[in-house]
């Protein structure tokens, strides 16, 4: 219950800031370029902090690191809302992104630790709770804005509520191993197995980021949908992601993580193919929905595997794979935009289809390697 609340709280806190972006833009009289620079600072902060997250887990254990990073994120929530200038906004979002990046790694490390002691898989459901927290925060923020609650009061009020709850919940976290100094390094070349997991995480999160930015645009410009119809494509994608993650543990318990990854790659590939080729709005929306269902459990499975990789601590393993994944999350949308500028958006989105096929191929290869290792009498993750 404690780690479930941490995942929910992470999604809740991050999503609580997003609805206030237009108000901050207006209050500081920011141009689009200036706002883009500020928002990019949050992504930069996350990427810069990820290599330190594994070291943080090794020093404090995943329980202590989760408590510290979670409280820091909560306390930083009002900072971008209250920022008095562009410079302070950039600094606030840089720190907010760094805290979020660290929490992303350390709470996943704690999740692996809890799941290993639990009688059934729970990792995908934890990621589903992150999405649920974001949905709850967005709904509350919308109500607050509709009711005329000032942004500062909203941010400070949520911090006053969430921070004590997170502190109380963190007391029940499982105590993680504190690594010795010689096993913990901030920057190190990842193990060969982690490189493969990182490549798959890059493809999975590149697809997730691209869908967030380009689904509605594709339906509007290519499928001829109205603004409301275009929004249904991304809504279907998000709904399928949530359903897939809450059901993913049940599937993994019966057929295994590799099978879940393989089936997800097939479903995502078929869904994207339908979305890009089927005529009309409804088939395209159904295709994006199937794509979200296939994509839902890729990150939980890959992060779980990284947290159990041999030869490294859970924090370092997840940090290495998460760094590659975040690179895909940030690089996917502009890559699609660049390719669409050169060719067409439909052709550019084929790269996402290729990525889904690559995840399927990678999971098939992993399954083949596991069978060969078992035949030789070796244990392999």
Order of alpha helices (4+ residues) and beta strands (2+ residues): alpha-alpha-alpha-alpha-alpha-alpha-alpha-alpha-alpha-alpha-alpha-alpha-alpha-alpha
